[in-house]
Amino acid sequence: MSASVPRLVVAAPSSGSGKTTVATGLMAAFAARGLTVSPHKVGPDYIDPGYHALATGRVGRNLDAYLCGPELVGPLFLHGARGCDIAVVEGVMGLYDGAGGEGELASTAHVAKLLGAPVVLVVDASSQSRSVAALVHGFASWDPEVRVGGVILNKVASDRHEELLREALEQAGVPVLGVLRRVPQVDTPSRHLGLVPVAERHAAAVKAVAAMRAQVSEGCDLDALAGLARSAGALPGAAWDAAEAVSSPPPPLPFPSSRGSAPSTPPEGSAPRTPGRPERPRPQTPDRLVVAVAGGKAFTFSYAETTELLAAAGAEVVVFDPLRDEELPEGTAGLVIGGGFPEVYAAELSANEPLRKAVGELAASGAPVAAECAGLLYLSRELDGLPMCGVLDASARMTERLTLGYRDAVAVGDSVLAAAGTRMRGHEFHRTVVEPGSGAQPAWGVRTPRPRVEGFVQRGVHASYLHTHWASEPGVARRFVERCRTS
């Protein structure tokens, strides 16, 4: 089985070249022509897909060959691109930059090859003229399996500058598909973890996307770019399906480590697992199995496939806002709290005492609770000195140090998410620290950058700094919903 979806990948020699502006603007420009555009982002980034969604009116989806494995990149792409006229994939970092120490794995080039998609190279031309030809030639010839189908020149100073650049690129044999002038930067403010998410600045984000669309529409040859996208051949294989994924038997342990393994037991001398308190009965609405998922401005980091898998496993997914809602959704049987910026909204989260109490009571009842990164902070006793839910006997605070990178992980013991020994890959991205870093039963044993254990498993709670992509291990969703049904 194969599917033909016109597609192209927007890449660059390095970060800061203008990929996000071009990719988002191109998505919006194609959508303005009446095309149904499928937006994608290489890597674990949660923020750019929010802008992609504004540009296209469709859910922005990630394609990460490290978190999900190379074999899922094509199926997940086809899943997101169902019914679309064209797909635009925004790359990550420089074209050939992948997971540290893993060669091309998870690089934009790797994903482009897995998709059989042509690449459009966005080049910051602000400080060069003829040298641009050497740069583009190097990127186009480095890997013969990567097809650089054209270049978009960004930050071009003048007509004369453009003329010099075009003359040079004629010798490189790569067509110029767009020229963007130096203009005041589109209003996309950043802070300690990158761009400010769309959910926090929706009206301003809409204007920013409109500005990107105008810039790309004026400076790029949209017909030529669409033609390049149509040159991509059929992509073999079937689209990923959440229902099929959760109904399949558990696969063999994924991602065997070639350089040592993650610790699978707590370090010597750690405290034994403490017995749980008697579970209190929880009211449930007949014929409904509600899994509450935290959303709103404070919790914006999530993959679309997570809720799709929960729904396919039999849950009714209800999103709530911890900044506004004073109660959990009626009939809540389980709770998922993903990533985001609770440190920015710590005062408001703390002030919502009724909801903090409700979360604490749900966790005390033994109900399944899965928390990643921001969720870990929210479940802690305090964040920057402000009271949080107090589910975990841990304190969280902001730091100046950025913790960033992919992680190989193995479940230390049984939990509501995974059986002991389950291997997953995750990603850390935070400027906070939680003390202690793990509980009596840690959530994960982590191999990189150094062997350690981290996170908390206590009764029905699984809380960790690691962001994981559940499509890589659909049994996580199936197990979580089953525990919601039986706890």
C-alpha positions in Angstrom: 0.0 0.0 0.0 1.3 3.5 -0.8 0.0 7.1 -0.8 0.9 10.1 -2.8 0.9 13.3 -0.7 2.7 16.3 -2.3 5.2 17.3 0.4 8.4 19.3 1.0 10.7 19.8 3.9 11.8 23.3 5.0 15.4 23.2 6.3 18.4 25.5 6.9 22.1 25.3 7.4 21.7 26.3 11.1 19.2 27.5 13.7 18.2 31.1 13.3 18.1 31.1 9.5 14.4 31.7 9.2 12.9 28.2 9.0 9.9 28.9 11.2 9.0 32.1 9.3 9.3 30.4 6.0 7.6 27.1 6.9 4.7 28.8 8.8 4.3 31.5 6.1 4.3 28.8 3.4 1.7 26.8 5.2 -0.5 29.9 5.5 0.1 30.9 1.9 -0.9 27.5 0.5 -4.0 27.5 2.8 -4.9 31.0 1.5 -5.0 29.5 -2.0 -7.7 27.1 -0.8 -5.4 24.1 -0.3 -5.8 21.7 2.7 -2.3 21.8 4.2 -0.9 19.2 6.6 1.6 20.8 9.0 4.5 18.9 10.6 7.6 19.6 12.7 10.7 17.6 12.9 11.8 16.8 16.5 10.2 17.2 19.9 9.3 20.9 19.7 5.8 21.6 21.1 5.6 25.3 20.4 6.1 25.7 16.6 3.2 23.3 15.9 0.9 25.7 17.6 1.8 28.4 15.0 1.4 25.8 12.2 -2.1 25.0 13.5 -3.0 28.7 13.2 -1.6 28.8 9.7 -3.5 25.7 8.4 -6.5 25.1 10.7 -5.2 21.6 11.3 -3.4 20.0 14.3 0.3 20.5 14.1 2.1 17.2 14.4 5.7 16.1 15.2 7.9 13.7 13.3 10.6 12.5 15.6 12.8 9.5 14.5 14.4 9.3 17.9 11.3 9.3 20.2 9.2 7.1 17.9 11.8 5.2 15.8 12.4 5.7 12.1 9.8 3.1 11.2 6.9 5.3 12.5 7.9 8.5 10.7 6.1 7.6 7.5 3.0 6.1 9.1 2.6 9.1 11.5 3.1 11.5 8.5 0.4 9.8 6.5 -1.9 9.8 9.5 -1.6 13.6 9.8 -1.8 14.2 6.1 -5.0 12.2 5.5 -7.3 14.2 3.1 -4.7 16.9 2.5 -3.6 18.5 -0.7 -0.1 19.3 0.4 2.2 18.8 3.4 4.9 21.2 4.7 7.4 19.8 7.2 9.5 22.3 9.2 12.9 21.0 10.1 15.0 21.3 13.3 18.4 22.9 13.8 20.7 22.6 10.8 19.8 20.2 8.0 22.2 17.4 9.1 22.1 18.0 12.9 20.6 14.9 14.7 20.6 13.4 18.1 23.9 13.8 19.8 26.3 10.9 19.1 23.7 9.1 17.0 24.8 10.1 13.5 22.0 11.3 11.3 19.3 9.9 13.6 16.4 12.4 14.0 18.0 15.0 11.9 15.9 16.9 9.3 17.9 15.1 6.6 17.0 11.8 8.1 13.3 12.6 8.2 13.4 14.0 4.6 14.9 10.7 3.4 12.3 8.6 5.4 9.6 10.7 3.7 11.2 10.7 0.2 10.6 14.5 0.3 12.5 17.3 -1.4 14.2 19.9 0.7 14.0 23.6 0.5 17.0 25.2 2.1 16.5 28.6 3.8 19.7 30.5 3.9 20.5 33.7 5.9 22.2 35.7 3.2 22.7 38.8 5.3 26.5 38.6 5.4 27.5 37.0 2.2 27.3 37.2 -1.6 29.2 34.7 -3.8 30.0 32.5 -0.8 26.4 31.5 -0.7 27.1 29.2 -3.7 29.7 27.2 -1.8 27.4 26.9 1.2 24.4 25.7 -0.8 26.6 23.4 -2.9 28.0 21.8 0.2 24.6 21.1 1.8 23.2 19.9 -1.5 26.1 17.5 -2.2 26.9 16.2 1.3 24.4 13.3 1.2 23.3 12.1 -2.3 20.1 10.7 -0.8 19.0 14.2 0.3 17.4 16.1 -2.6 17.8 19.8 -2.1 15.3 21.1 -4.6 15.7 24.8 -4.1 16.8 27.6 -1.9 15.0 30.5 -0.3 17.3 33.5 0.4 16.5 35.3 3.6 17.5 38.7 4.9 18.5 40.0 1.4 19.5 43.7 1.6 18.8 45.1 -1.8 18.2 44.4 -5.5 22.0 44.4 -6.1 22.5 42.0 -3.3 19.9 39.7 -4.7 21.5 39.9 -8.2 24.9 38.8 -6.8 23.3 35.9 -4.9 21.4 34.7 -7.9 24.5 34.8 -10.1 26.5 32.8 -7.6 23.8 30.2 -7.2 23.5 29.6 -10.9 26.9 27.9 -10.6 25.6 25.7 -7.8 22.8 24.4 -9.9 20.2 24.9 -7.2 17.2 27.1 -8.2 16.2 30.1 -6.2 12.6 29.7 -5.2 12.2 32.8 -3.0 13.9 35.9 -1.8 12.9 37.6 1.4 14.1 41.1 2.2 15.4 42.3 5.5 12.3 43.5 7.3 11.5 44.2 11.0 11.2 40.8 12.6 7.8 39.3 12.8 6.5 39.6 16.4 7.2 36.1 17.8 8.5 36.8 21.3 10.6 34.3 23.1 11.5 33.5 26.7 13.4 30.9 28.7 12.3 27.8 26.6 11.8 29.4 23.2 8.8 31.0 21.5 5.8 32.0 23.6 3.1 29.4 22.9 0.1 30.4 20.8 -2.3 29.7 23.7 -0.7 32.6 25.7 -0.9 35.2 22.9 -3.6 34.1 20.5 -4.5 37.4 19.0 -0.9 38.5 18.5 0.0 35.1 17.1 -2.8 35.4 14.5 -1.3 38.7 13.4 2.2 37.2 13.3 1.1 34.3 11.2 -0.6 36.7 8.8 2.6 38.7 8.5 4.6 35.5 7.7 2.1 34.6 5.1 2.3 38.0 3.4 6.1 37.9 3.5 6.3 34.5 1.9 3.6 35.1 -0.6 5.3 38.3 -1.8 8.8 36.9 -1.9 8.4 33.2 -2.9 7.4 31.4 -6.1 4.5 29.5 -4.7 3.8 27.7 -8.0 7.3 26.4 -8.2 7.3 25.3 -4.5 4.0 23.5 -5.1 5.5 21.8 -8.2 8.5 20.7 -6.1 6.2 19.2 -3.5 4.3 17.3 -6.2 7.6 15.8 -7.4 7.7 13.6 -4.3 6.7 10.1 -5.2 4.3 7.7 -3.4 5.2 7.0 0.2 4.9 3.2 0.8 3.1 1.8 3.8 -0.1 2.5 5.7 -1.1 5.5 7.8 -0.8 5.1 11.5 -4.1 4.3 13.2 -4.7 4.8 17.0 -7.3 2.1 17.3 -5.1 -0.4 15.5 -2.1 0.6 17.6 -3.8 0.1 21.0 -5.4 -3.2 20.0 -2.1 -4.7 18.8 -0.1 -7.0 21.1 2.8 -5.4 22.9 5.8 -5.3 20.6 9.3 -6.4 21.6 11.2 -4.0 23.8 12.2 -1.1 21.5 15.4 0.8 21.1 18.1 -1.6 22.4 21.0 0.3 23.7 24.3 -0.1 22.0 26.4 1.7 24.6 25.4 0.4 28.0 21.9 0.3 29.5 19.9 2.4 31.7 19.7 1.4 35.4 16.7 -0.8 35.9 16.6 -0.7 39.7 17.0 2.1 42.3 20.6 2.7 43.4 21.9 0.9 46.4 20.7 2.4 49.6 17.5 3.9 48.3 14.4 3.7 50.4 12.1 0.7 49.9 8.7 1.3 48.3 6.2 2.4 50.9 2.8 0.7 51.1 -0.1 2.8 49.9 -2.9 4.0 52.0 -6.3 2.4 51.7 -8.0 3.6 48.6 -11.0 5.8 49.0 -13.9 5.1 46.7 -14.4 7.6 43.9 -17.7 8.5 42.3 -18.0 7.6 38.6 -20.7 8.4 36.1 -22.1 5.2 34.6 -21.1 4.4 31.1 -18.4 7.1 31.0 -14.7 6.6 31.5 -13.4 10.2 31.8 -9.7 10.9 31.5 -9.1 14.6 32.3 -6.2 16.2 30.4 -4.7 19.5 31.6 -4.7 22.3 29.1 -4.9 26.1 29.0 -2.0 28.5 29.0 0.0 26.7 31.7 0.0 23.3 30.1 0.5 23.6 26.3 3.0 20.8 25.6 1.4 17.7 24.3 1.3 15.4 21.3 -2.0 15.0 19.5 -1.5 11.2 19.4 -1.7 11.0 23.2 -5.3 12.0 23.3 -6.1 10.0 20.2 -4.6 6.8 21.8 -6.5 7.4 25.0 -9.8 7.8 23.1 -9.0 4.7 21.0 -8.4 2.8 24.3 -11.9 3.6 25.4 -11.5 6.9 27.4 -13.6 10.0 27.0 -11.0 12.7 27.0 -12.0 16.0 28.6 -9.6 18.9 28.6 -9.7 21.3 31.6 -7.8 24.4 32.5 -6.0 24.4 35.9 -5.9 28.2 35.8 -9.6 28.6 35.5 -11.5 25.4 36.5 -12.0 24.8 40.2 -13.1 21.2 39.7 -12.0 18.3 37.7 -14.3 17.2 35.0 -17.3 15.2 36.2 -16.6 11.5 36.5 -12.8 11.9 36.2 -11.3 8.4 36.5 -7.7 9.4 35.5 -5.6 12.5 35.0 -3.0 13.4 32.5 -0.9 16.5 33.1 1.6 17.2 30.3 4.3 19.9 29.8 4.1 23.6 29.7 5.0 26.7 31.8 3.7 26.3 35.3 6.6 28.4 36.5 5.2 31.4 34.6 1.7 30.9 36.1 2.8 29.6 39.6 0.8 32.3 41.4 -2.4 31.6 39.6 -2.1 27.9 39.9 -1.4 28.2 43.6 -4.4 30.5 44.0 -6.7 27.9 42.6 -6.9 26.0 45.9 -10.1 24.1 45.1 -8.6 22.4 42.1 -5.3 21.7 43.9 -7.3 20.0 46.6 -9.3 18.0 44.0 -6.1 16.8 42.3 -4.7 15.8 45.7 -7.8 13.9 46.6 -7.9 12.1 43.2 -4.3 11.0 43.6 -4.9 9.9 47.2 -7.8 7.7 46.0 -5.4 5.7 43.9 -6.7 6.9 40.6 -4.2 6.8 37.7 -2.3 10.1 37.3 0.4 10.6 34.6 2.5 13.8 34.8 5.3 15.0 32.6 7.6 17.9 33.4 5.2 20.7 34.1 2.8 18.1 35.5 5.6 16.9 37.8 6.0 20.5 39.1 2.3 20.9 39.6 2.1 17.7 41.7 5.0 18.8 43.9 4.6 20.3 47.3 5.6 23.8 46.2 7.0 25.6 43.1 9.2 28.6 43.8 7.8 28.7 47.3 4.2 28.7 46.3 1.9 25.8 47.3 1.1 23.3 44.6 -1.0 20.1 44.8 1.2 18.4 47.4 0.8 14.9 45.9 4.6 14.5 45.9 6.8 15.2 48.8 9.2 17.3 46.6 10.0 21.0 46.1 10.4 22.6 42.6 12.1 25.8 41.7 13.4 27.7 38.7 17.1 27.7 37.9 19.4 29.4 35.4 20.5 26.1 33.9 18.8 24.6 30.9 18.4 20.8 30.9 17.9 19.7 27.3 18.3 16.5 25.4 17.1 13.1 24.3 17.0 10.3 26.9 17.0 6.5 26.8 14.8 5.2 29.6 13.6 2.0 31.2 10.7 1.6 33.7 12.3 0.8 37.1 9.1 -0.9 38.4 5.5 -1.4 37.5 3.3 1.7 37.3 0.0 2.8 35.7 1.9 3.5 32.5 4.3 0.7 32.1 5.4 -2.7 33.4 8.9 -2.9 34.8 11.5 -3.2 32.1 9.5 -1.3 29.5 11.9 0.8 27.4 11.0 4.2 26.0 12.8 7.2 24.7 12.1 10.6 26.0 13.2 14.2 25.9 14.0 16.7 28.7 13.5 20.4 28.2 13.3 22.6 31.4 15.0 25.3 33.5 13.6 23.9 36.8 14.8 21.4 39.4 12.8 19.1 41.6 14.3 18.1 45.0 14.5 15.2 45.6 14.8 14.1 42.0 13.3 10.7 42.6 11.0 9.0 45.0 11.2 5.7 46.9 10.2 4.1 43.6 11.6 6.1 40.7 9.7 6.3 37.4 12.6 5.8 35.0 16.2 4.6 34.9 17.9 6.9 32.4 21.1 6.1 30.5 22.1 9.5 29.1 23.9 11.8 29.7 24.8 9.7 32.8 23.2 6.6 34.4 20.6 7.7 37.0 17.1 7.3 38.2 14.5 10.0 38.2 10.8 10.7 38.7 8.2 9.3 41.1 5.9 6.3 41.2 3.6 6.1 44.1 0.3 4.3 44.1 -1.5 5.5 40.9 0.9 8.4 40.2 3.6 8.3 37.6 5.5 11.7 37.5 8.7 12.5 35.6 10.6 15.1 33.8 10.7 13.0 30.6 8.4 13.9 27.7 7.5 10.7 25.9 5.6 10.1 22.6 3.0 7.4 23.4 2.8 6.4 19.7 6.1 4.7 20.2 4.6 2.4 22.9 0.8 2.4 22.6 0.6 -0.1 25.4 1.1 2.9 27.7 -2.3 4.3 26.8 -4.0 0.9 26.9 -2.5 0.2 30.3 -3.5 3.6 31.7 -7.1 3.4 30.5 -7.4 -0.2 31.9 -6.1 1.1 35.3 -8.7 3.9 35.1 -11.4 1.3 34.6 -10.3 -1.0 37.5 -9.0 1.4 40.1 
